[in-house]
């Protein structure tokens, strides 16, 4: 009869205590705790790793269970479950709240991807994913993404309409490294009165200082007014020489021929100034070299045999997770131009190759592919730092401990 009571308490979660309310009810049923005593246990569970707060309850739970006819071995199992619960347990109300957020977020991402991405980027910094990963996911789902442009962008990202009527994401001035919101607001306010005629007009009407002009030019946001970023930097520097009194008069000058930046220069400058690039993914620039090293892409991992296959892959390190509950395991997310790879690094390898694990901007991984129910992980056997293939790339992962 007693065991059936335990089963009833845990039947909704298949015998595993997940919610705090379950553990409280469990000790009331098996050990005759009062509701007040059960609440004290709940509070102790939250801090037992830091202060060892569960031991004072051990004897009371044991004596109560033995008095109610439970075996000693069963008490040990229950008490170990309660200790383990302290690692992850939470109130059922929190579970319902998070479930609702997850459902609504998933629905928005599925049916309104541009609006969902827009809101995420405007809420940065947050979560695991940086704007680059959010934008690349949009592009992989064939949603339009438009570059930052002083003629069209607001401070926040906004939505625009494509020719086919579908919404597209317009990146906002907030993504430009070093540009203050106050400068962006001056630009938007001046533009609302009338469009900018040229860079000099922008500089004077938005009262941009040298640093603000440089931010805009380097981030390639002046292309509508100047062309490529090299020309924009020249024009923005020269705009200071034009006196405001002549701002409404056409300016005749000898235009200097400047070399347009290469694709690689554009991508590296984009990452340095915005943290992302719409031109190309950095890993795509070194794909030939990676092929030469027999390193496959993320999309290649989905083809052919999966579980147990030995592979080599490489990518930009976007996330490192080292949760204290994972017994020294580190989880790494690699990203290339085709997708993402989830890498599992066991403690022994992490200790042997700590420098590669902690410092690589571009990481190569040799290991064994594991696949279960559509989820793939690469179990790392050897790590390599390939950052030297793109030494000019400015990028930092988000690391969680």
C-alpha positions as CSV (number, residue, x, y, z in Angstrom):
1,X,0.0,0.0,0.0
2,X,2.8,2.4,0.9
3,X,4.6,1.8,-2.3
4,X,1.5,2.5,-4.3
5,X,1.3,5.9,-2.6
6,X,4.8,6.7,-3.8
7,X,3.9,5.5,-7.3
8,X,0.9,7.8,-7.3
9,X,2.9,10.8,-6.3
10,X,5.5,10.2,-9.1
11,X,3.3,8.6,-11.8
12,X,3.0,11.8,-13.9
13,X,6.8,12.0,-14.2
14,X,7.4,8.3,-14.7
15,X,8.8,7.6,-11.3
16,X,11.3,10.5,-11.2
17,X,10.7,13.5,-8.9
18,X,10.9,16.6,-11.0
19,X,8.9,19.2,-9.2
20,X,9.4,20.5,-5.7
21,X,5.8,19.9,-4.9
22,X,6.4,16.1,-5.6
23,X,9.2,15.8,-3.2
24,X,7.2,17.7,-0.5
25,X,4.3,15.4,-1.0
26,X,6.6,12.3,-1.1
27,X,8.0,12.9,2.4
28,X,4.6,13.6,3.7
29,X,3.4,10.3,2.4
30,X,6.3,8.0,3.3
31,X,7.8,9.7,6.4
32,X,4.8,11.5,8.0
33,X,6.3,15.0,7.5
34,X,4.0,17.9,8.2
35,X,3.5,20.4,5.4
36,X,5.7,22.9,7.3
37,X,8.5,20.3,7.7
38,X,8.2,19.4,4.0
39,X,8.6,23.1,3.1
40,X,11.8,23.3,5.3
41,X,13.1,20.3,3.3
42,X,12.3,22.1,0.1
43,X,14.4,25.1,1.2
44,X,17.3,22.9,2.3
45,X,17.4,21.1,-1.1
46,X,18.0,24.4,-2.9
47,X,21.2,24.9,-0.8
48,X,22.4,21.5,0.1
49,X,25.4,21.5,-2.4
50,X,26.7,24.7,-0.8
51,X,25.9,24.1,2.9
52,X,25.1,20.4,3.2
53,X,21.6,21.2,4.4
54,X,20.0,17.8,3.8
55,X,21.8,15.7,6.4
56,X,19.6,17.0,9.3
57,X,16.6,15.5,7.5
58,X,18.1,12.1,6.9
59,X,17.3,10.5,10.2
60,X,13.8,11.9,10.2
61,X,13.1,10.6,6.7
62,X,14.7,7.2,7.6
63,X,12.8,6.8,10.8
64,X,9.5,7.8,9.3
65,X,9.9,5.4,6.4
66,X,11.0,2.5,8.6
67,X,8.1,3.1,10.9
68,X,5.8,3.0,7.9
69,X,7.1,-0.4,6.8
70,X,9.5,0.6,4.1
71,X,12.8,-1.3,3.7
72,X,16.2,0.3,4.5
73,X,17.3,-0.1,0.9
74,X,14.2,1.7,-0.4
75,X,14.9,4.6,2.0
76,X,18.4,4.8,0.6
77,X,17.0,5.0,-3.0
78,X,14.5,7.7,-2.0
79,X,17.0,9.8,-0.2
80,X,19.5,9.6,-3.1
81,X,16.7,10.7,-5.4
82,X,16.0,13.7,-3.2
83,X,19.6,14.7,-3.1
84,X,19.8,14.4,-6.9
85,X,16.6,16.4,-7.2
86,X,18.5,19.3,-5.6
87,X,20.6,19.6,-8.8
88,X,17.7,20.3,-11.1
89,X,14.4,20.5,-9.3
90,X,12.0,23.5,-9.6
91,X,8.4,24.4,-8.8
92,X,5.7,23.0,-11.1
93,X,4.5,26.6,-11.7
94,X,8.0,27.4,-13.1
95,X,7.7,24.4,-15.4
96,X,4.3,25.6,-16.7
97,X,5.6,29.1,-17.2
98,X,8.7,28.0,-19.1
99,X,6.5,25.6,-21.1
100,X,4.2,28.4,-22.2
101,X,7.2,30.6,-23.2
102,X,8.7,27.7,-25.2
103,X,5.4,27.0,-26.9
104,X,4.8,30.6,-27.9
105,X,8.4,31.2,-29.0
106,X,8.3,28.1,-31.1
107,X,5.0,29.1,-32.7
108,X,6.4,32.6,-33.5
109,X,9.6,31.2,-34.9
110,X,7.7,28.8,-37.1
111,X,5.0,31.3,-38.4
112,X,6.7,34.7,-38.1
113,X,10.4,34.0,-38.3
114,X,11.4,37.6,-39.3
115,X,9.5,39.2,-36.4
116,X,10.8,36.6,-33.9
117,X,14.4,37.2,-35.0
118,X,13.9,41.0,-34.9
119,X,12.7,40.8,-31.3
120,X,15.6,38.5,-30.3
121,X,18.3,40.8,-31.7
122,X,16.7,43.9,-30.3
123,X,16.8,42.2,-26.8
124,X,20.5,41.4,-27.0
125,X,22.6,40.5,-25.1
126,X,20.7,37.4,-24.1
127,X,20.7,33.6,-24.3
128,X,23.1,31.4,-26.1
129,X,22.8,32.8,-29.6
130,X,24.4,36.0,-30.9
131,X,22.9,38.1,-33.7
132,X,25.2,36.3,-36.2
133,X,23.6,32.9,-35.4
134,X,20.1,34.3,-35.4
135,X,20.6,36.0,-38.8
136,X,22.2,32.8,-40.3
137,X,19.3,30.7,-39.2
138,X,16.9,33.2,-40.9
139,X,18.9,32.9,-44.1
140,X,19.0,29.1,-44.0
141,X,15.1,29.3,-43.8
142,X,15.0,31.6,-46.9
143,X,13.9,34.7,-45.0
144,X,15.3,38.0,-46.3
145,X,17.8,39.9,-44.3
146,X,18.9,43.4,-45.3
147,X,22.0,45.2,-44.3
148,X,22.4,48.2,-42.0
149,X,22.0,51.4,-44.0
150,X,21.9,55.0,-42.7
151,X,19.2,55.7,-45.3
152,X,16.9,53.0,-44.0
153,X,17.9,51.6,-40.6
154,X,16.6,52.7,-37.3
155,X,18.4,52.1,-34.0
156,X,16.5,48.8,-33.5
157,X,16.1,46.1,-36.2
158,X,12.8,46.6,-38.1
159,X,10.6,44.7,-40.6
160,X,10.3,45.5,-44.2
161,X,8.3,43.9,-47.0
162,X,9.8,41.9,-49.8
163,X,8.6,42.1,-53.4
164,X,6.6,38.9,-52.8
165,X,4.9,40.4,-49.8
166,X,6.9,38.4,-47.2
167,X,8.5,40.2,-44.3
168,X,12.2,40.8,-44.3
169,X,14.5,41.8,-41.4
170,X,16.3,45.2,-41.7
171,X,19.3,45.2,-39.4
172,X,19.5,48.2,-37.0
173,X,22.2,50.6,-36.2
174,X,22.4,49.0,-32.7
175,X,24.6,46.3,-34.2
176,X,27.4,48.7,-35.0
177,X,30.2,48.3,-32.5
178,X,31.0,51.6,-30.8
179,X,28.1,53.6,-32.1
180,X,26.0,55.2,-29.3
181,X,22.2,55.2,-29.4
182,X,22.2,59.0,-29.2
183,X,24.0,59.2,-32.5
184,X,21.6,56.8,-34.1
185,X,18.7,58.8,-32.9
186,X,20.2,62.0,-34.4
187,X,20.5,60.2,-37.8
188,X,16.9,58.9,-37.7
189,X,15.6,62.3,-36.7
190,X,17.5,64.2,-39.4
191,X,16.5,61.6,-42.0
192,X,12.8,61.9,-41.1
193,X,12.9,65.6,-42.2
194,X,14.4,64.7,-45.6
195,X,16.7,62.1,-47.1
196,X,20.4,62.6,-47.0
197,X,21.9,64.0,-50.2
198,X,25.5,62.7,-49.5
199,X,27.8,61.9,-46.7
200,X,28.6,65.6,-46.0
201,X,24.8,66.3,-45.6
202,X,24.5,63.3,-43.2
203,X,27.5,64.4,-41.1
204,X,26.3,68.0,-40.7
205,X,22.6,67.5,-40.2
206,X,23.1,64.6,-37.8
207,X,26.0,66.4,-36.1
208,X,28.3,63.4,-36.3
209,X,31.8,63.5,-34.7
210,X,34.9,61.9,-36.1
211,X,34.4,58.7,-34.1
212,X,30.7,58.3,-35.2
213,X,31.6,58.9,-38.8
214,X,34.3,56.2,-38.7
215,X,31.9,53.7,-37.1
216,X,29.4,54.2,-39.8
217,X,31.9,54.1,-42.6
218,X,33.8,51.0,-41.3
219,X,30.5,49.1,-40.8
220,X,29.7,49.7,-44.5
221,X,26.4,51.6,-43.6
222,X,27.1,54.4,-46.1
223,X,27.1,52.4,-49.2
224,X,23.9,54.1,-50.5
225,X,25.6,57.5,-50.3
226,X,29.3,56.5,-51.1
227,X,29.6,53.0,-52.4
228,X,32.0,50.5,-50.8
229,X,33.5,51.0,-47.3
230,X,36.9,52.3,-48.5
231,X,35.1,55.1,-50.4
232,X,32.8,55.7,-47.5
233,X,35.8,56.2,-45.1
234,X,37.3,58.7,-47.5
235,X,34.1,60.6,-47.9
236,X,33.3,60.7,-44.2
237,X,36.8,62.0,-43.4
238,X,36.4,64.7,-46.1
239,X,33.0,65.7,-44.9
240,X,34.5,67.6,-42.0
241,X,36.2,69.9,-44.5
242,X,32.9,71.1,-45.9
243,X,31.7,74.1,-44.0
244,X,28.1,73.9,-42.7
245,X,27.2,77.2,-44.3
246,X,27.6,75.5,-47.7
247,X,25.8,72.3,-46.7
248,X,22.9,72.9,-49.1
249,X,25.1,73.7,-52.1
250,X,26.5,71.0,-54.4
251,X,30.1,70.1,-53.6
252,X,32.4,69.7,-56.6
253,X,35.5,67.8,-55.9
254,X,38.0,65.5,-57.6
255,X,37.0,62.0,-56.7
256,X,39.9,59.7,-55.9
257,X,39.7,56.2,-57.3
258,X,39.9,53.8,-54.4
259,X,40.2,50.0,-54.6
260,X,37.0,48.2,-53.5
261,X,37.6,45.7,-50.6
262,X,37.9,42.0,-51.4
263,X,35.2,39.6,-50.3
264,X,37.5,38.4,-47.5
265,X,38.2,42.0,-46.4
266,X,34.5,42.8,-46.4
267,X,33.6,39.7,-44.3
268,X,36.4,40.4,-41.8
269,X,35.4,44.1,-41.5
270,X,31.8,43.1,-41.1
271,X,32.6,40.8,-38.2
272,X,34.9,43.4,-36.6
273,X,32.2,46.2,-36.8
274,X,28.9,44.3,-36.5
275,X,29.7,40.8,-35.3
276,X,28.2,39.2,-38.4
277,X,28.3,39.4,-42.2
278,X,25.6,39.0,-44.9
279,X,28.3,38.6,-47.6
280,X,29.7,35.2,-46.6
281,X,30.4,33.0,-43.5
282,X,34.1,33.2,-42.5
283,X,34.4,29.4,-42.7
284,X,33.3,29.4,-46.3
285,X,36.5,31.5,-47.1
286,X,38.7,28.6,-45.9
287,X,36.6,25.7,-47.2
288,X,39.2,24.7,-49.9
289,X,41.8,24.4,-47.2
290,X,39.5,22.4,-45.0
291,X,38.7,20.0,-47.8
292,X,42.4,19.5,-48.3
293,X,42.6,18.5,-44.7
294,X,39.6,16.1,-45.2
295,X,37.4,18.1,-42.9
296,X,33.7,17.9,-43.7
297,X,31.0,20.5,-43.3
298,X,28.1,20.4,-40.8
299,X,25.7,19.5,-43.6
300,X,27.9,16.5,-44.6
301,X,27.3,15.0,-41.1
302,X,23.6,14.4,-42.0
303,X,24.4,12.3,-45.1
304,X,25.2,8.7,-45.2
305,X,25.8,6.5,-42.1
306,X,25.6,8.4,-38.8
307,X,26.0,6.5,-35.6
308,X,29.6,5.5,-34.9
309,X,31.1,7.1,-38.0
310,X,34.5,8.7,-37.5
311,X,34.7,12.2,-38.9
312,X,36.6,15.5,-38.9
313,X,34.8,18.8,-38.9
314,X,35.6,22.4,-38.1
315,X,33.8,25.6,-37.4
316,X,33.6,28.9,-35.6
317,X,33.2,28.3,-31.9
318,X,30.0,30.1,-30.9
319,X,29.2,28.5,-27.5
320,X,31.2,26.8,-24.8
321,X,29.2,25.2,-21.9
322,X,30.9,23.8,-18.9
323,X,28.0,23.1,-16.5
324,X,29.0,22.1,-12.9
325,X,26.6,19.2,-13.1
326,X,28.3,17.6,-16.1
327,X,31.3,16.0,-14.3
328,X,33.8,18.0,-16.2
329,X,32.3,17.6,-19.6
330,X,32.4,20.6,-21.9
331,X,29.8,21.1,-24.7
332,X,30.9,23.1,-27.7
333,X,28.9,24.4,-30.6
334,X,30.7,24.8,-33.9
335,X,29.2,26.8,-36.8
336,X,30.1,26.8,-40.5
337,X,28.4,28.1,-43.6
338,X,26.1,25.1,-43.7
339,X,24.9,24.7,-40.1
340,X,26.0,23.8,-36.6
341,X,27.7,20.8,-34.9
342,X,27.3,19.9,-31.3
343,X,30.6,18.6,-29.8
344,X,31.0,16.7,-26.5
345,X,34.4,17.0,-24.9
346,X,35.0,14.6,-22.0
347,X,37.0,15.8,-19.0
348,X,40.2,13.8,-19.9
349,X,40.4,15.4,-23.3
350,X,39.6,18.8,-21.9
351,X,42.5,18.5,-19.5
352,X,44.9,17.3,-22.2
353,X,44.0,20.0,-24.7
354,X,42.8,22.8,-22.5
355,X,44.5,25.5,-24.6
356,X,42.8,24.4,-27.8
357,X,39.4,24.1,-26.0
358,X,39.6,27.4,-24.3
359,X,41.3,29.6,-26.9
360,X,40.4,28.5,-30.4
361,X,38.2,30.9,-32.4
362,X,38.1,28.3,-35.2
363,X,38.2,24.7,-33.9
364,X,38.8,21.5,-35.7
365,X,37.5,18.3,-34.1
366,X,38.2,14.7,-34.9
367,X,35.8,12.2,-33.3
368,X,33.0,9.8,-33.5
369,X,29.5,10.8,-34.6
370,X,26.6,9.7,-32.4
371,X,23.0,9.9,-33.5
372,X,19.9,9.3,-31.5
373,X,16.3,10.2,-32.5
374,X,17.5,12.8,-35.0
375,X,19.9,14.5,-32.6
376,X,23.6,14.3,-33.5
377,X,26.6,14.8,-31.4
378,X,30.3,14.6,-32.2
379,X,32.3,12.9,-29.4
380,X,35.6,14.6,-29.6
381,X,38.8,12.5,-29.6
382,X,41.2,15.3,-30.7
383,X,41.0,19.1,-30.9
384,X,43.0,21.5,-33.1
385,X,43.2,25.2,-33.1
386,X,42.6,26.4,-36.7
387,X,42.4,30.1,-35.9
388,X,45.5,30.8,-37.9
389,X,43.6,30.2,-41.1
390,X,41.6,33.4,-40.5
391,X,43.9,35.3,-38.1
392,X,42.1,38.7,-38.9
393,X,38.7,37.4,-37.7
394,X,37.3,39.2,-34.7
395,X,34.9,37.0,-33.0
396,X,34.2,35.9,-29.4
397,X,32.1,32.9,-28.3
398,X,29.6,33.0,-25.5
399,X,30.9,30.8,-22.7
400,X,28.8,29.5,-19.8
401,X,30.1,27.8,-16.6
